[in-house]
Amino acid sequence: MWLDQIWRFPVKSMAGERIAVADLAAGGIVGDRNIIAVDSRGRSVNARRHGRMLGMHATTSDRGDVLVDGLPWDDPVVRQRLREASVPDAELMQYDGPERFDILPLLITSDGALKAFGHDPRRLRPNLVIGGVEGLAERLWEGRRLRVGSAIIHAVDLRGRCPMTTWDPVTLAQDRGVLRDIGQRFDGTFCLNTEVEVAATIREGDEVALLD
């Protein structure tokens, strides 16, 4: 098996970026979801209810600055676009607490599982895609450890999926049938919640192996 894809999402609930190299730390991929959207009461604003947020693209510049649609994340134009896509009092803020992750900081899946899924894989928002996996073999990895390059991650359990999967990442049209399909064919779960046990820099193409 090998590491086929790495995805980072600099702003939670916005489209992310595929990268070739990532620093993997205890908190997941460095730079992942370090900026979140909240309303004036401090409540989370996300794409579960506001799918148009997925049409905003967050990237990281060569200097490490987070950009949204090519603009600095704290630019007033970005704030206005966010409010048009979600709620009138939405703001972006930097936050490094664990609550910025819905469950665990690293979500993984495999090429075999994505083929079985049959929809745009970006609906699932995985951080890592493992190549060379037969069918749904990843669903047998719960509780096991994997070595990804020099890093070691613990696959804790399968991720229960939410309405975010119903939004098309390109058209932003909603199709609730995708979530029903996940429920009917995959017991409502897809991808693996994982935690990092040994941090390291990882690269696309790195060897991946099950350890236990």
C-alpha positions as CSV (number, residue, x, y, z in Angstrom):
1,M,0.0,0.0,0.0
2,W,1.1,3.6,-0.5
3,L,0.0,7.1,0.4
4,D,-1.9,8.2,-2.7
5,Q,-3.3,11.6,-1.6
6,I,-2.9,14.2,1.1
7,W,-5.6,16.8,1.7
8,R,-5.5,19.8,4.1
9,F,-8.4,22.0,4.9
10,P,-7.0,25.3,6.3
11,V,-10.5,26.6,7.0
12,K,-13.1,24.3,8.5
13,S,-16.1,23.7,6.2
14,M,-14.4,25.2,3.1
15,A,-12.9,23.4,0.2
16,G,-9.3,22.4,0.9
17,E,-6.1,21.8,-1.0
18,R,-4.3,18.7,-2.1
19,I,-0.6,18.8,-1.1
20,A,2.3,16.5,-1.8
21,V,4.1,16.8,1.6
22,A,2.7,17.4,5.1
23,D,3.9,17.6,8.6
24,L,1.9,15.1,10.7
25,A,1.7,16.0,14.4
26,A,-0.4,14.9,17.4
27,G,-3.0,17.4,16.2
28,G,-3.2,15.9,12.7
29,I,-1.8,17.7,9.6
30,V,-0.1,20.9,10.6
31,G,-2.3,23.8,9.2
32,D,-5.5,21.8,9.1
33,R,-8.6,23.5,10.2
34,N,-6.8,26.2,12.2
35,I,-9.4,28.7,11.1
36,I,-13.1,28.2,11.9
37,A,-16.3,30.2,11.3
38,V,-18.5,31.3,14.2
39,D,-21.4,33.6,14.7
40,S,-21.7,36.6,17.1
41,R,-22.5,34.2,19.9
42,G,-19.4,32.1,19.3
43,R,-21.4,29.2,17.9
44,S,-20.0,27.1,15.1
45,V,-21.0,28.0,11.5
46,N,-20.4,25.1,9.2
47,A,-21.3,23.4,5.9
48,R,-23.6,20.9,7.4
49,R,-26.3,23.6,7.2
50,H,-24.6,26.1,4.9
51,G,-23.4,24.1,2.0
52,R,-22.4,27.2,0.0
53,M,-19.4,27.5,2.3
54,L,-17.9,24.6,0.4
55,G,-17.7,26.8,-2.6
56,M,-15.0,28.9,-0.9
57,H,-11.5,27.6,-1.4
58,A,-9.0,27.8,1.4
59,T,-5.3,27.3,0.5
60,T,-1.9,28.0,2.1
61,S,0.6,30.3,0.5
62,D,4.3,29.5,0.2
63,R,4.9,31.7,3.3
64,G,2.3,29.7,5.3
65,D,-0.5,32.3,5.1
66,V,-4.0,31.1,4.8
67,L,-5.9,32.4,1.8
68,V,-9.6,32.1,0.9
69,D,-10.3,32.4,-2.8
70,G,-6.8,33.9,-3.2
71,L,-7.3,36.6,-0.5
72,P,-6.0,36.8,3.1
73,W,-8.5,34.9,5.3
74,D,-9.2,38.0,7.4
75,D,-9.9,40.3,4.4
76,P,-13.2,42.1,4.5
77,V,-14.2,40.7,1.1
78,V,-13.8,37.2,2.5
79,R,-15.9,38.1,5.5
80,Q,-18.7,39.3,3.2
81,R,-18.6,36.2,1.0
82,L,-18.8,34.0,4.1
83,R,-21.8,35.9,5.4
84,E,-23.5,35.6,2.0
85,A,-22.8,31.8,2.1
86,S,-23.9,31.3,5.7
87,V,-25.3,33.7,8.3
88,P,-25.2,37.5,8.5
89,D,-23.0,37.7,11.5
90,A,-20.5,35.0,10.6
91,E,-16.8,35.7,11.3
92,L,-13.6,33.7,10.8
93,M,-11.2,33.2,13.7
94,Q,-8.0,31.4,14.4
95,Y,-8.4,28.5,16.8
96,D,-6.2,25.6,17.7
97,G,-8.4,23.8,20.2
98,P,-9.3,20.1,19.6
99,E,-13.0,21.1,19.2
100,R,-12.2,22.3,15.7
101,F,-12.3,18.6,14.7
102,D,-15.6,16.9,14.8
103,I,-14.2,13.8,16.3
104,L,-10.4,13.0,15.8
105,P,-7.9,15.1,14.0
106,L,-7.1,12.8,11.0
107,L,-9.6,11.2,8.6
108,I,-8.4,8.5,6.3
109,T,-9.9,6.3,3.5
110,S,-8.6,4.2,0.7
111,D,-8.9,3.9,-3.1
112,G,-10.9,0.7,-2.9
113,A,-13.4,2.2,-0.6
114,L,-13.8,5.3,-2.7
115,K,-14.4,3.2,-5.8
116,A,-17.2,1.4,-3.8
117,F,-18.6,4.8,-2.7
118,G,-19.1,5.9,-6.3
119,H,-19.6,9.6,-5.7
120,D,-17.2,12.5,-5.8
121,P,-14.7,11.6,-3.0
122,R,-14.4,15.3,-2.0
123,R,-17.8,14.9,-0.3
124,L,-16.1,12.8,2.4
125,R,-13.2,15.3,3.0
126,P,-10.5,12.7,3.9
127,N,-7.1,13.9,4.9
128,L,-5.3,10.8,3.6
129,V,-6.2,8.4,0.8
130,I,-4.3,5.1,0.9
131,G,-3.7,3.4,-2.4
132,G,-3.5,-0.3,-3.2
133,V,-6.4,-1.3,-1.0
134,E,-8.8,-4.0,-2.2
135,G,-12.5,-3.1,-1.9
136,L,-13.7,-2.3,1.6
137,A,-10.7,-3.8,3.4
138,E,-10.3,-0.5,5.4
139,R,-13.4,-1.3,7.3
140,L,-11.5,-4.1,9.0
141,W,-8.8,-1.7,10.3
142,E,-10.7,-0.4,13.3
143,G,-8.4,-0.6,16.3
144,R,-5.3,-1.3,14.2
145,R,-2.2,0.8,13.6
146,L,-0.7,1.8,10.3
147,R,2.8,3.1,9.4
148,V,2.6,5.9,6.9
149,G,6.2,6.6,5.9
150,S,7.8,7.2,9.3
151,A,4.6,8.1,11.0
152,I,2.3,5.8,13.0
153,I,-1.4,6.3,13.2
154,H,-4.1,4.5,15.2
155,A,-7.3,3.8,13.3
156,V,-9.8,4.2,16.1
157,D,-13.2,3.6,14.5
158,L,-15.4,4.3,11.4
159,R,-16.7,7.8,10.9
160,G,-20.5,8.3,11.2
161,R,-21.4,10.5,8.3
162,C,-23.4,13.8,8.4
163,P,-25.3,16.0,5.9
164,M,-22.1,17.6,4.7
165,T,-21.8,14.6,2.3
166,T,-25.0,15.7,0.6
167,W,-23.4,18.8,-1.0
168,D,-21.8,18.5,-4.4
169,P,-18.4,20.1,-4.1
170,V,-18.6,21.6,-7.6
171,T,-22.2,22.6,-8.2
172,L,-23.1,23.0,-4.5
173,A,-26.4,21.3,-5.2
174,Q,-27.7,19.2,-2.4
175,D,-28.5,15.5,-2.9
176,R,-29.8,13.9,0.3
177,G,-29.7,10.6,-1.5
178,V,-26.0,10.4,-1.0
179,L,-26.4,10.2,2.8
180,R,-29.2,7.7,2.4
181,D,-26.9,5.6,0.2
182,I,-24.2,5.7,2.9
183,G,-26.8,4.5,5.4
184,Q,-28.1,1.7,3.2
185,R,-24.8,0.4,1.9
186,F,-22.3,1.3,4.6
187,D,-24.3,1.4,7.8
188,G,-24.0,5.1,7.9
189,T,-20.2,5.1,8.3
190,F,-17.4,5.9,5.9
191,C,-13.7,6.6,6.4
192,L,-11.7,6.0,9.6
193,N,-11.2,8.4,12.5
194,T,-7.5,8.2,13.4
195,E,-5.1,9.7,15.8
196,V,-1.4,10.2,15.4
197,E,0.9,8.2,17.7
198,V,4.3,9.0,16.0
199,A,4.6,12.3,14.3
200,A,6.6,12.7,11.1
201,T,6.7,14.4,7.7
202,I,4.7,12.4,5.2
203,R,4.8,12.5,1.4
204,E,2.6,11.2,-1.4
205,G,4.0,7.8,-2.5
206,D,5.2,6.9,1.0
207,E,4.8,3.2,1.9
208,V,1.9,2.3,4.1
209,A,1.7,-0.9,6.2
210,L,-0.6,-2.4,8.8
211,L,1.3,-3.1,12.0
212,D,-1.1,-5.1,14.1
